[in-house]
């Protein structure tokens, strides 16, 4: 149920910085999301194509962890 997002700085509105959402993922540990990573050290969620929209469940798979990738 987390909703991590990536933002980049936008224009200044007087002295207040505006932020632009670049991507956000609203994932879950229930179907249609891959359920193998739920409570497991054997699997993680891995994004298939980094440039595709992060909130598309079809762009994620359960995979073994691979530190550094």
Order of alpha helices (4+ residues) and beta strands (2+ residues): beta-beta-beta-beta
